[in-house]
Amino acid sequence: MAQHSGVTTVVSFDAEGTLVTHAFSRAIWREVVPELYGRARGLSAGEAAARVFAEYETIGPGREEWYDIGYWFRRFGLGEPGPVMEQQRTRIELYPEVPAVLQSLSSRFRLVVASSTPVEFLEPMLRDVRHLFGGVFSSTSECGRLKDEQFFRRLALRLGVDPGAIVHVGDNWERDYLSASAAGCVALFLDRASSTTGGLASLRDLQARLDTASSGATGAGGGAAAA
C-alpha cells in the first residue's frame, strides 16, 4: 500500500480509461490512419491496415515517434492530423460520472491530468472539462515514454508540492498505481471491471477515498494485483 504524509492538495487523473474511454484514440490509430493510407494508395481496407500496422511495428513503443501522430501522418503522406482528429471528435466518450465528479472536487483540490496519452489526443479528449484542470501533463509528449516513477517526481516538482500531497487516480496498475506510489504519491487504482478488491469501481467512489487519504490513511490498490 502507498504511504503518504501531509494534506492532499492535488488530485491527479489518468486520462484514457479513467476520464475518457479509449474509443477516440483507437479509432484514429486503428481505423482512420489505415483508411486514409489506403485511400491515398488505392488499397483495400485489409491491405492498407496490414501495411500500416507493419509500419507501426518498425518503430515500436521504445521510440518517441511511436506516440507522435504528426510523425505518422508525415511518414504516410497524409497531411496534417489536426483537422482529421477534429472530424473524429464525436468518438470521444467521457465516462458518465466524470463532469459531476470533477466539478465537485474542483472546489476543494487542485486538479491535474497526468497521462501517457500524447497532448495531441488529450486536447480534444478533454476539451469539455479542460477548464476544471490546473494543468495537463503527458509523459509521452514531454519525455517520449510511458509514465514511470520519475515522471511523477517531476510532476510534483512542477506543481511545487511534496509527492505525498498528490493523490493520483488511474486504471493501469503498473503506470498509475505502482509508478505513482514509488514516487511517494498516494495512488488509487481505478478498476472499472471490479476484477480486484480494494480498488475504485467508479470515480463516484473517489470522494470517500479522498476523505480517507486526507486523514492520513494509506492508499488503495486491488487485491489480486496487490497480493
DAHU-V587106 format. One record per residue. N is the residue number from 1. RES is the residue in three letters. PHI is phi as a letter, one per 40 degrees, with the letter a starting at -180 (* if undefined). NEAR is the number of other C-alpha atoms within 12 Angstrom. Layout:
n	res	phi	near
N	RES	PHI	NEAR
N	RES	PHI	NEAR
This chain:
n	res	phi	near
1	MET	*	26
2	ALA	c	32
3	GLN	c	28
4	HIS	a	30
5	SER	b	23
6	GLY	g	23
7	VAL	b	26
8	THR	c	34
9	THR	b	32
10	VAL	b	39
11	VAL	b	47
12	SER	b	46
13	PHE	b	49
14	ASP	c	42
15	ALA	b	44
16	GLU	c	34
17	GLY	g	35
18	THR	b	41
19	LEU	c	40
20	VAL	b	35
21	THR	c	26
22	HIS	c	25
23	ALA	d	23
24	PHE	c	34
25	SER	c	34
26	ARG	c	20
27	ALA	c	23
28	ILE	c	31
29	TRP	c	32
30	ARG	c	25
31	GLU	b	25
32	VAL	c	29
33	VAL	c	40
34	PRO	d	35
35	GLU	c	29
36	LEU	c	29
37	TYR	c	33
38	GLY	c	24
39	ARG	c	20
40	ALA	c	18
41	ARG	b	18
42	GLY	g	14
43	LEU	b	18
44	SER	c	17
45	ALA	c	22
46	GLY	c	18
47	GLU	c	18
48	ALA	c	26
49	ALA	c	24
50	ALA	c	21
51	ARG	c	23
52	VAL	c	30
53	PHE	c	24
54	ALA	c	15
55	GLU	c	21
56	TYR	d	28
57	GLU	c	15
58	THR	c	15
59	ILE	c	19
60	GLY	g	16
61	PRO	c	17
62	GLY	c	16
63	ARG	b	19
64	GLU	d	23
65	GLU	c	26
66	TRP	d	28
67	TYR	c	32
68	ASP	c	31
69	ILE	c	32
70	GLY	c	29
71	TYR	d	22
72	TRP	c	30
73	PHE	c	30
74	ARG	c	16
75	ARG	c	21
76	PHE	c	27
77	GLY	g	19
78	LEU	b	25
79	GLY	g	20
80	GLU	c	20
81	PRO	c	27
82	GLY	d	20
83	PRO	c	15
84	VAL	c	27
85	MET	c	30
86	GLU	c	20
87	GLN	c	16
88	GLN	c	25
89	ARG	c	25
90	THR	c	17
91	ARG	c	23
92	ILE	c	31
93	GLU	b	28
94	LEU	c	30
95	TYR	c	26
96	PRO	d	16
97	GLU	c	20
98	VAL	c	30
99	PRO	d	25
100	ALA	c	20
101	VAL	c	28
102	LEU	c	36
103	GLN	c	21
104	SER	c	19
105	LEU	c	29
106	SER	c	25
107	SER	c	16
108	ARG	b	20
109	PHE	b	27
110	ARG	c	30
111	LEU	b	34
112	VAL	b	36
113	VAL	b	44
114	ALA	b	48
115	SER	b	45
116	SER	c	38
117	THR	c	42
118	PRO	c	34
119	VAL	c	31
120	GLU	c	32
121	PHE	c	41
122	LEU	c	36
123	GLU	d	28
124	PRO	c	30
125	MET	d	37
126	LEU	b	37
127	ARG	d	23
128	ASP	c	21
129	VAL	b	30
130	ARG	d	24
131	HIS	c	19
132	LEU	c	29
133	PHE	b	27
134	GLY	c	22
135	GLY	a	26
136	VAL	b	37
137	PHE	b	36
138	SER	b	35
139	SER	c	33
140	THR	c	30
141	SER	c	29
142	GLU	c	24
143	CYS	b	27
144	GLY	g	23
145	ARG	a	27
146	LEU	c	32
147	LYS	d	36
148	ASP	a	30
149	GLU	d	26
150	GLN	c	24
151	PHE	c	34
152	PHE	c	45
153	ARG	c	28
154	ARG	c	26
155	LEU	d	39
156	ALA	c	31
157	LEU	c	17
158	ARG	c	18
159	LEU	c	26
160	GLY	g	16
161	VAL	b	24
162	ASP	c	26
163	PRO	d	39
164	GLY	c	38
165	ALA	c	38
166	ILE	b	45
167	VAL	b	55
168	HIS	b	52
169	VAL	b	49
170	GLY	a	45
171	ASP	b	39
172	ASN	b	33
173	TRP	d	31
174	GLU	c	23
175	ARG	c	33
176	ASP	c	44
177	TYR	c	41
178	LEU	c	35
179	SER	c	31
180	ALA	c	47
181	SER	c	38
182	ALA	c	27
183	ALA	c	33
184	GLY	h	34
185	CYS	c	45
186	VAL	c	48
187	ALA	b	52
188	LEU	b	50
189	PHE	c	48
190	LEU	c	39
191	ASP	b	32
192	ARG	c	25
193	ALA	c	16
194	SER	f	18
195	SER	c	18
196	THR	b	22
197	THR	b	20
198	GLY	g	27
199	GLY	c	34
200	LEU	c	33
201	ALA	c	28
202	SER	a	29
203	LEU	c	36
204	ARG	c	24
205	ASP	c	24
206	LEU	c	36
207	GLN	d	26
208	ALA	c	19
209	ARG	c	33
210	LEU	c	35
211	ASP	c	22
212	THR	c	21
213	ALA	c	33
214	SER	c	28
215	SER	c	17
216	GLY	h	21
217	ALA	c	24
218	THR	c	27
219	GLY	c	40
220	ALA	b	42
221	GLY	b	39
222	GLY	b	32
223	GLY	d	18
224	ALA	c	14
225	ALA	c	20
226	ALA	c	20
227	ALA	c	10
